[in-house]
Structure formats: C-alpha cells, structure tokens
Amino acid sequence: MKKIIYVLVTFLILAILACAELAYLWIDRSITLSYTSQEVETSYDSMRHLEYLLQDEWRGMPEAQVLQKLQNAAARMPNAEIVIKKEEGAIWFDQVRFNIVHGQLNSVGRPVAKNSEHP
C-alpha cells in the first residue's frame, strides 16, 4: 500500500512540475508574441513614414528618372539582391511600390485614394 501511495505522490509531483513548465512556456511565448507584434507594427509604421518622405520629395518626377534612381540605388547595394520590376502604372523596388500616373511618380507605397490625407 505504501508503495502505491509513493508512486501516486511521485506522479502527482511530476504532473504538477509538468503543468508549471507548460504554464511557463505558454506565458513566455505570449510575451514573445506581444513583442514581435509590436516590432512588426513599428517596422510597418517606419516604412510608411519613409514612403511618405520619399513620395513628397520625388512626386512629379518622370518615370524614367525614378527608374534610373532606383537602379542606381540597387547597384549601390549588391548584396541586398533587390529586384526592380516595371509594370503597368508601377515600378517595384523589391517590396516597395512606386505608383506612376501619366508618366510621373504619383505616390509611393500602396496606391492612395483621391482626397485622402497621409498621417
């Protein structure tokens, strides 16, 4: 009888320790996920601010000049393996879209609807 109680107590202690470990891992992952989500939001906001800054400086620039500037920038970063792709109404500089309207740069980033203000 004592042996059974000893075995049950041992299993109970192991179960409690396992639950404590799982609780620790769950809390740790939740905190890590919170920090990661916050970092993604911060990176996205920073990217949007840089897009607006570039857009304000380059707006109205002819498409050929925009393409040349992007190609020059990509050439200065050979290890980055940046892909420049020209398509109808846009030039892609890796994952950043340069929106072209009537042969001139209109906006940078996702297309902006008319009458909208950037933050």
ROTOR-87066 format. One record per residue (C-alpha): residue number from 1; x, y, z negated. Coordinates in Angstrom, 2 decimals, always signed. Layout:
+-----+---------+---------+---------+
| pos |       x |       y |       z |
+-----+---------+---------+---------+
| NUM |       X |       Y |       Z |
...
+-----+---------+---------+---------+
# end
This chain:
+-----+---------+---------+---------+
| pos |       x |       y |       z |
+-----+---------+---------+---------+
|   1 |   +0.00 |   +0.00 |   +0.00 |
|   2 |   +2.85 |   +2.40 |   -0.85 |
|   3 |   +4.44 |   +1.66 |   +2.49 |
|   4 |   +1.25 |   +2.65 |   +4.36 |
|   5 |   +0.98 |   +5.90 |   +2.39 |
|   6 |   +4.66 |   +6.63 |   +3.07 |
|   7 |   +4.14 |   +6.03 |   +6.81 |
|   8 |   +0.96 |   +8.18 |   +6.88 |
|   9 |   +2.66 |  +11.03 |   +4.98 |
|  10 |   +5.62 |  +10.84 |   +7.37 |
|  11 |   +3.30 |  +11.01 |  +10.39 |
|  12 |   +1.39 |  +13.90 |   +8.80 |
|  13 |   +4.62 |  +15.83 |   +8.24 |
|  14 |   +5.73 |  +15.13 |  +11.81 |
|  15 |   +2.34 |  +16.25 |  +13.14 |
|  16 |   +2.49 |  +19.49 |  +11.14 |
|  17 |   +6.02 |  +20.16 |  +12.40 |
|  18 |   +4.95 |  +19.45 |  +15.97 |
|  19 |   +1.98 |  +21.82 |  +15.64 |
|  20 |   +4.24 |  +24.51 |  +14.18 |
|  21 |   +6.68 |  +24.08 |  +17.09 |
|  22 |   +3.86 |  +24.27 |  +19.65 |
|  23 |   +2.44 |  +27.37 |  +17.95 |
|  24 |   +5.88 |  +29.00 |  +18.03 |
|  25 |   +6.31 |  +28.17 |  +21.73 |
|  26 |   +2.82 |  +29.48 |  +22.54 |
|  27 |   +3.44 |  +32.78 |  +20.73 |
|  28 |   +6.90 |  +33.12 |  +22.31 |
|  29 |   +5.52 |  +32.55 |  +25.82 |
|  30 |   +2.69 |  +35.03 |  +25.20 |
|  31 |   +5.16 |  +37.71 |  +24.13 |
|  32 |   +7.42 |  +36.96 |  +27.09 |
|  33 |   +4.46 |  +37.16 |  +29.47 |
|  34 |   +3.44 |  +40.52 |  +27.98 |
|  35 |   +6.93 |  +41.95 |  +28.50 |
|  36 |   +7.10 |  +40.53 |  +32.02 |
|  37 |   +3.72 |  +42.01 |  +32.95 |
|  38 |   +4.77 |  +45.38 |  +31.57 |
|  39 |   +8.02 |  +45.23 |  +33.57 |
|  40 |   +6.12 |  +44.41 |  +36.77 |
|  41 |   +3.80 |  +47.38 |  +36.21 |
|  42 |   +6.76 |  +49.67 |  +35.54 |
|  43 |   +8.55 |  +48.47 |  +38.67 |
|  44 |   +5.42 |  +48.96 |  +40.76 |
|  45 |   +4.92 |  +52.50 |  +39.40 |
|  46 |   +8.57 |  +53.36 |  +40.08 |
|  47 |   +8.27 |  +52.01 |  +43.61 |
|  48 |   +5.14 |  +54.10 |  +44.26 |
|  49 |   +6.87 |  +57.24 |  +42.94 |
|  50 |   +9.83 |  +56.67 |  +45.25 |
|  51 |   +7.46 |  +56.07 |  +48.17 |
|  52 |   +5.70 |  +59.38 |  +47.49 |
|  53 |   +9.02 |  +61.20 |  +47.16 |
|  54 |  +10.26 |  +59.79 |  +50.46 |
|  55 |   +6.90 |  +60.43 |  +52.08 |
|  56 |   +6.96 |  +64.09 |  +51.06 |
|  57 |  +10.48 |  +64.53 |  +52.47 |
|  58 |  +10.00 |  +62.59 |  +55.71 |
|  59 |   +6.35 |  +63.32 |  +56.59 |
|  60 |   +6.03 |  +64.51 |  +60.18 |
|  61 |   +9.40 |  +63.06 |  +61.20 |
|  62 |   +9.36 |  +61.48 |  +64.68 |
|  63 |   +9.09 |  +57.68 |  +64.73 |
|  64 |  +12.46 |  +57.25 |  +66.48 |
|  65 |  +14.22 |  +59.32 |  +63.82 |
|  66 |  +12.55 |  +57.35 |  +61.00 |
|  67 |  +13.60 |  +54.07 |  +62.63 |
|  68 |  +17.18 |  +55.35 |  +63.06 |
|  69 |  +17.38 |  +56.45 |  +59.40 |
|  70 |  +16.08 |  +53.07 |  +58.23 |
|  71 |  +18.52 |  +51.19 |  +60.44 |
|  72 |  +21.40 |  +53.32 |  +59.12 |
|  73 |  +20.29 |  +52.66 |  +55.53 |
|  74 |  +20.09 |  +48.91 |  +56.18 |
|  75 |  +23.56 |  +48.96 |  +57.76 |
|  76 |  +24.97 |  +50.52 |  +54.56 |
|  77 |  +23.56 |  +47.56 |  +52.56 |
|  78 |  +24.77 |  +44.48 |  +54.47 |
|  79 |  +24.42 |  +42.12 |  +51.50 |
|  80 |  +20.75 |  +43.05 |  +50.98 |
|  81 |  +19.66 |  +41.36 |  +54.25 |
|  82 |  +16.97 |  +43.98 |  +54.86 |
|  83 |  +14.53 |  +43.21 |  +57.65 |
|  84 |  +13.28 |  +46.13 |  +59.72 |
|  85 |  +10.19 |  +45.30 |  +61.75 |
|  86 |   +8.34 |  +47.66 |  +64.06 |
|  87 |   +4.68 |  +47.01 |  +64.75 |
|  88 |   +1.66 |  +48.99 |  +65.90 |
|  89 |   +1.31 |  +52.00 |  +63.60 |
|  90 |   +4.00 |  +50.96 |  +61.14 |
|  91 |   +7.67 |  +50.28 |  +60.55 |
|  92 |   +8.50 |  +47.79 |  +57.82 |
|  93 |  +11.72 |  +48.30 |  +55.84 |
|  94 |  +11.82 |  +44.97 |  +54.05 |
|  95 |   +8.59 |  +45.16 |  +51.97 |
|  96 |   +8.02 |  +48.93 |  +52.32 |
|  97 |   +5.61 |  +50.11 |  +54.99 |
|  98 |   +6.22 |  +53.39 |  +56.85 |
|  99 |   +2.90 |  +54.40 |  +58.45 |
| 100 |   +3.20 |  +56.05 |  +61.85 |
| 101 |   +0.37 |  +58.14 |  +63.32 |
| 102 |   +0.69 |  +59.82 |  +66.74 |
| 103 |   +4.41 |  +59.06 |  +66.86 |
| 104 |   +5.20 |  +60.69 |  +63.50 |
| 105 |   +5.56 |  +59.45 |  +59.94 |
| 106 |   +2.26 |  +59.93 |  +58.14 |
| 107 |   +2.80 |  +58.08 |  +54.84 |
| 108 |   +4.99 |  +55.56 |  +53.06 |
| 109 |   +3.56 |  +52.51 |  +51.30 |
| 110 |   +0.07 |  +51.22 |  +51.74 |
| 111 |   -1.99 |  +53.36 |  +54.09 |
| 112 |   -3.57 |  +56.32 |  +52.32 |
| 113 |   -7.24 |  +57.03 |  +52.94 |
| 114 |   -8.12 |  +60.54 |  +54.10 |
| 115 |   -8.95 |  +63.05 |  +51.36 |
| 116 |   -7.13 |  +61.02 |  +48.71 |
| 117 |   -4.56 |  +62.52 |  +46.41 |
| 118 |   -1.49 |  +60.72 |  +45.17 |
| 119 |   -0.76 |  +60.80 |  +41.44 |
+-----+---------+---------+---------+
# end
